[in-house]
Amino acid sequence: MVNTILTIAMAIILLSIAISMIRFLIGKTSVDRVIAFDIMTVSSIALIAVLAKMTGRIIYLDIALVYGLLSFLAVIIIAKYLEKSL
């Protein structure tokens, strides 16, 4: 039962990443692309968390945490660059 729910969650997360990738590729402005990039990183962090639960390896959560921090910093830096205040 739990594996079925996690598999469905993985499918939904992968669909979210695919939709965000489409938005990233056809985005009209750079802000659209930054938001799509942020959605893809958050979705991939969720995917890593689901994989950690499915495999029973807690170390994957540490990887997701570091990836989330780096993603947050990258989006902040890109936003400051787009604002021309960097």
N, C-alpha and C positions, 0 to 999 in steps of 0.2 A: 504494500500500500504506500509506504513512504517513498520507495524508489519510483513508483509511478507518478506521484506528485512532484518529486524532484525532476523527473524527466520532462514533465509538462512545463515546469518552471524554466528548465533549460531551453525548451523550444520557444517559449515566450520571450525569454531574454535574447536569444539568437535572432528572433524576428525584430525585436527592438533595435538590435545592432544593425541589422540589414536596412531597416527604414531610416535610421540615422545616417548610414553610409550613403544612401540615396540623397538625403537632404544635404549631406556634406558635398557631394559631387555636383548637385544642381543649385546650390545656394547662390542667391544673387549677390549678397553682400558678405563681407568678411565676418560680420557679426553672426550671420546664419551659420557659417562654417564653424565658428568658435563654439556656438551652442551645440551644434551637431557633434563636434569633437568631444565636448563635455558629456553629452548624453552617452556617447559610445564608451567613454572611459568608466562612467558610473555603471553602465550595463555590464561591462567586462569585469568590474569588481564584483558585481552580483553573481556573475557566472563563475568566478573563482570561488566565491563563498559556497555556491551550490556544489561545485566540484569537491570542495573540502569536506562538505557533509557527506557526499556520496562515497568518497574514497576513505573517509575516516581519518584523514591527515590534517591535523590542526595547523601544521606549519604553513599551509596555503593561506590561512587567514593573515599571517604576518606579511606575506607577500602582497596580499590585497590591501593591507593597511599602508604599506610603503608606496604601493602604486597609487593609492588614493591621495596620499600627501603630495607626491610628485605631480599628479594630475591637477590638483588644486593650485599648486604653485605655478604650473605652466599656464593655466587659464588666467590667473591673476596677472602674470607677466604679459601675456598677449593682450589682455584688456587694457593694461596701462600703455602698452605700445600703440594700440589703436586709438587711445585717447590723446596720444602725443605728449604724455606727461612722463615718459620714461627717458 
